[in-house]
């Protein structure tokens, strides 16, 4: 059952990955529609070239500007149920690279929405975000900010690098890590700093290491 659920989740990731990069694969050229050119019939005896492969089937990478990535998964208990949002990101530039059937996406100058059990739980800003299908982990670097919207609504975590495993609710911040939490009664904000901070949005706990 677990392997079937994992395959369903991976399939959902790849489908949304393809949906997210669709504008990239067509948006790098001019947006002005052009009439398709009529191909001249091949000379007698000439063999037609095989159809072009999909970019994901090619070795190398695809890049461009104006990225939009909606990442969804499936509930293992309801594999045929509606997709559940995990992350929806927009970026100025990005690229996708295929390594051994494991597509990896890299986006730069990113604004993203993080979801917890289908609920928008945090906003993320980062200079760079990397994610791939197998690890199911989001790696943010180059200066990152996570703003919680749930527990409470104004906890702000910043660091040089932040890692988020999409299968749990913990953010791991490293390098000049700093967290600020405002009491719900509106009192003085509580700040903590350290080389590494673990913030669990579901348990509403902060651990400075």
C-alpha positions as CSV (number, residue, x, y, z in Angstrom):
1,X,0.0,0.0,0.0
2,X,2.8,2.4,0.9
3,X,4.6,1.8,-2.4
4,X,1.4,2.4,-4.3
5,X,0.7,5.6,-2.4
6,X,4.3,6.7,-3.1
7,X,4.0,6.1,-6.8
8,X,0.7,8.1,-6.8
9,X,2.4,11.0,-5.0
10,X,5.4,10.9,-7.4
11,X,3.1,10.8,-10.4
12,X,1.1,13.8,-9.0
13,X,4.4,15.7,-8.5
14,X,5.5,15.1,-12.0
15,X,2.2,16.0,-13.5
16,X,2.1,19.3,-11.7
17,X,5.8,19.9,-12.6
18,X,4.9,19.6,-16.2
19,X,1.9,21.9,-15.8
20,X,4.1,24.4,-14.0
21,X,6.8,24.5,-16.7
22,X,4.3,24.6,-19.6
23,X,4.4,28.4,-19.9
24,X,8.2,28.2,-19.9
25,X,8.4,25.7,-22.8
26,X,6.2,28.0,-24.9
27,X,6.8,31.4,-23.3
28,X,10.5,32.0,-24.1
29,X,9.5,33.2,-27.6
30,X,7.4,36.2,-28.6
31,X,3.9,36.1,-27.3
32,X,2.6,37.4,-30.7
33,X,0.8,34.5,-32.5
34,X,2.3,33.6,-35.8
35,X,0.8,31.8,-38.7
36,X,2.4,28.3,-38.9
37,X,4.6,28.0,-41.9
38,X,3.7,25.4,-44.4
39,X,6.3,22.7,-44.7
40,X,7.5,22.0,-48.2
41,X,7.1,18.3,-49.2
42,X,10.3,16.4,-49.0
43,X,12.1,15.6,-52.2
44,X,11.6,12.1,-53.6
45,X,13.5,9.5,-51.7
46,X,14.2,11.8,-48.7
47,X,13.4,10.4,-45.3
48,X,11.4,12.6,-42.9
49,X,13.1,13.5,-39.7
50,X,11.7,11.9,-36.5
51,X,9.4,14.0,-34.4
52,X,11.2,16.2,-31.8
53,X,11.4,14.7,-28.3
54,X,9.8,16.3,-25.3
55,X,12.3,18.5,-23.4
56,X,12.1,16.2,-20.4
57,X,13.3,13.4,-22.6
58,X,16.5,15.2,-23.5
59,X,19.7,15.2,-21.7
60,X,20.5,18.7,-20.3
61,X,18.2,21.4,-19.1
62,X,15.4,23.7,-20.0
63,X,15.4,27.3,-18.7
64,X,13.5,30.5,-19.1
65,X,11.8,33.4,-17.4
66,X,8.4,33.8,-15.7
67,X,8.1,30.5,-13.8
68,X,4.9,29.2,-12.1
69,X,5.0,25.9,-10.2
70,X,1.9,24.4,-8.6
71,X,2.9,21.3,-6.6
72,X,0.2,19.0,-5.5
73,X,0.1,15.6,-3.9
74,X,-2.5,12.9,-3.0
75,X,-3.8,11.8,0.3
76,X,-2.4,8.2,0.8
77,X,-5.7,7.3,2.4
78,X,-7.7,8.6,-0.6
79,X,-5.4,8.1,-3.6
80,X,-8.3,8.8,-5.9
81,X,-9.4,11.9,-4.1
82,X,-8.8,15.5,-5.2
83,X,-5.1,16.7,-5.3
84,X,-3.9,18.5,-2.2
85,X,-1.7,21.6,-2.7
86,X,1.8,21.5,-1.2
87,X,3.5,24.5,-2.7
88,X,2.6,27.2,-5.2
89,X,5.6,29.2,-6.4
90,X,6.3,32.0,-8.8
91,X,9.8,33.0,-9.8
92,X,11.6,35.4,-12.1
93,X,13.7,32.7,-13.7
94,X,14.1,29.0,-13.5
95,X,15.4,25.8,-15.1
96,X,14.6,22.1,-15.0
97,X,17.2,19.4,-15.3
98,X,16.7,15.7,-15.7
99,X,19.0,13.4,-13.8
100,X,18.3,9.6,-14.0
101,X,14.5,10.1,-14.4
102,X,14.5,12.4,-11.4
103,X,13.5,15.9,-12.7
104,X,14.9,18.7,-10.6
105,X,13.6,22.2,-10.7
106,X,15.6,25.3,-9.7
107,X,13.9,28.8,-9.4
108,X,15.4,32.2,-8.6
109,X,13.9,35.2,-6.9
110,X,11.0,33.2,-5.6
111,X,7.8,34.0,-3.9
112,X,5.9,30.9,-2.7
113,X,2.9,29.7,-0.7
114,X,3.4,26.7,1.6
115,X,0.4,24.5,2.4
116,X,-0.1,22.3,5.5
117,X,-2.7,19.6,5.0
118,X,-4.1,21.6,2.2
119,X,-4.3,24.9,4.1
120,X,-2.2,27.9,3.2
121,X,0.1,28.0,6.3
122,X,3.2,30.1,5.3
123,X,4.7,32.4,2.8
124,X,8.3,32.0,1.6
125,X,10.7,34.4,-0.1
126,X,14.1,33.2,-1.3
127,X,16.8,34.1,-3.7
128,X,16.9,30.4,-4.9
129,X,14.7,27.3,-4.4
130,X,15.5,23.8,-5.5
131,X,13.2,20.8,-5.4
132,X,13.0,17.4,-7.0
133,X,10.7,14.4,-7.3
134,X,12.4,11.8,-5.3
135,X,13.6,13.8,-2.3
136,X,10.3,15.6,-1.9
137,X,12.2,18.3,-0.1
138,X,12.4,22.0,-0.8
139,X,15.8,23.7,-0.4
140,X,15.9,27.5,-0.2
141,X,19.1,29.4,-0.2
142,X,20.7,32.8,-0.8
143,X,18.8,34.5,2.0
144,X,15.3,33.2,2.9
145,X,12.3,34.3,4.9
146,X,9.4,32.1,6.1
147,X,6.3,33.9,7.5
148,X,3.9,31.6,9.3
149,X,0.2,32.3,8.9
150,X,-1.2,29.8,11.4
151,X,0.7,29.4,14.7
152,X,0.7,32.3,15.3
153,X,0.1,34.5,12.2
154,X,3.2,36.5,12.6
155,X,6.1,34.2,13.3
156,X,9.0,35.1,11.0
157,X,12.0,32.9,10.4
158,X,15.0,34.1,8.4
159,X,18.3,32.4,7.5
160,X,20.9,31.9,4.8
161,X,19.4,28.5,4.0
162,X,16.1,26.9,4.9
163,X,15.1,23.3,4.2
164,X,11.5,22.0,4.3
165,X,10.6,18.3,4.0
166,X,7.1,18.3,2.4
167,X,6.1,15.2,4.4
168,X,6.3,17.0,7.7
169,X,5.8,20.5,9.1
170,X,9.4,21.4,10.2
171,X,11.5,24.1,8.7
172,X,15.2,23.8,9.4
173,X,17.0,27.2,9.1
174,X,20.8,27.3,9.0
175,X,23.3,30.2,8.8
176,X,22.6,33.4,10.6
177,X,19.2,31.9,11.6
178,X,16.8,34.2,13.4
179,X,13.2,33.9,14.5
180,X,10.8,36.5,15.8
181,X,7.5,35.6,17.4
182,X,4.9,38.1,18.5
183,X,2.7,37.1,21.4
184,X,-1.0,36.8,20.6
185,X,-1.8,39.4,23.3
186,X,0.3,41.9,21.3
187,X,3.1,42.0,23.8
188,X,6.8,42.5,23.1
189,X,8.1,40.2,20.3
190,X,10.4,37.3,21.4
191,X,13.5,36.9,19.2
192,X,16.0,34.0,19.1
193,X,19.1,33.6,17.0
194,X,21.6,30.7,16.4
195,X,23.5,28.8,13.8
196,X,20.5,26.5,13.3
197,X,16.8,26.8,14.2
198,X,14.1,24.1,13.8
199,X,10.6,25.6,13.5
200,X,7.6,23.2,13.6
201,X,4.5,25.0,12.3
202,X,2.1,22.3,13.4
203,X,3.4,22.0,17.0
204,X,4.2,25.7,17.2
205,X,7.7,25.0,18.6
206,X,11.1,26.6,18.0
207,X,14.3,24.8,18.8
208,X,17.6,26.7,18.7
209,X,20.6,24.5,18.2
